[in-house]
Amino acid sequence: MALHVTDGNIKEIINSGKPVVIDFWAEWCGPCRMVGPIIEELATEYEGKVIICKMDVDENVETPQEYGIRNIPTILFFKDGKIVDKQVGAAQKSAFVAKIESLL
């Protein structure tokens, strides 16, 4: 299951030493509801290798502002604490898998 992160614990997770994927989403967002199940599947498949997280942009405003999140869903891919890739909008599972594999 994807880890739910907040403005309060995001830095700790990004700097954990593992690759990190963060899905910025909101309950009211239709495309977010399409991506959500894919993110959950990936969290299970990559457990122990990649930290896969979800952040509700309605409950957390600082982090989305810091990373310039203007549209959701936006998925950021981190390696060594830095953003190395980004996916804005819904995409097929294969697109996410390719981006995650490039982190490993």
WOVEN-V177396 format. One record per residue. PHI is phi in degrees with one decimal (none if undefined). D_LAST is the distance of its C-alpha to the last C-alpha in whole Angstrom. Layout:
<<PHI:D_LAST> <PHI:D_LAST>>
This chain:
<<none:19> <-65.0:18> <-79.9:19> <-90.7:22> <-109.0:22> <-130.9:25> <-56.3:26> <-74.0:26> <-117.8:23> <-64.4:20> <-62.5:20> <-60.4:20> <-71.0:17> <-60.4:15> <-96.8:16> <-76.6:15> <96.7:12> <-104.7:9> <-62.0:7> <-130.9:10> <-121.3:12> <-122.4:16> <-96.7:18> <-90.5:22> <-146.2:24> <-148.4:28> <-58.2:30> <-82.2:32> <-88.1:30> <-58.9:30> <-60.2:27> <-63.6:25> <-69.2:27> <-75.2:25> <-77.9:22> <-48.8:22> <-63.0:22> <-65.5:19> <-61.2:17> <-63.1:19> <-60.8:18> <-64.0:14> <-60.6:14> <-71.2:16> <-65.7:13> <-105.9:10> <-54.9:13> <89.7:12> <-107.0:8> <-135.4:8> <-89.9:12> <-110.8:13> <-127.4:17> <-126.8:20> <-128.7:22> <-76.9:26> <-72.4:27> <-78.4:31> <-93.4:30> <-132.3:28> <-104.8:29> <-65.6:28> <-64.7:24> <-58.0:25> <-64.0:27> <-58.3:25> <-95.9:23> <65.5:25> <-74.3:25> <-108.5:28> <-126.2:27> <-127.3:25> <-73.8:23> <-124.4:21> <-116.0:17> <-104.2:15> <-116.3:11> <-112.2:11> <-139.1:9> <54.0:11> <78.3:14> <-120.8:14> <-70.5:14> <-116.4:12> <-160.4:13> <-153.1:16> <-129.1:17> <-106.1:21> <92.2:23> <-69.1:22> <-150.6:20> <-71.1:20> <-57.1:17> <-60.0:16> <-66.4:15> <-67.6:13> <-60.2:11> <-60.2:10> <-68.0:9> <-66.6:7> <-59.5:5> <-69.7:6> <-79.5:4> <-85.8:0>>
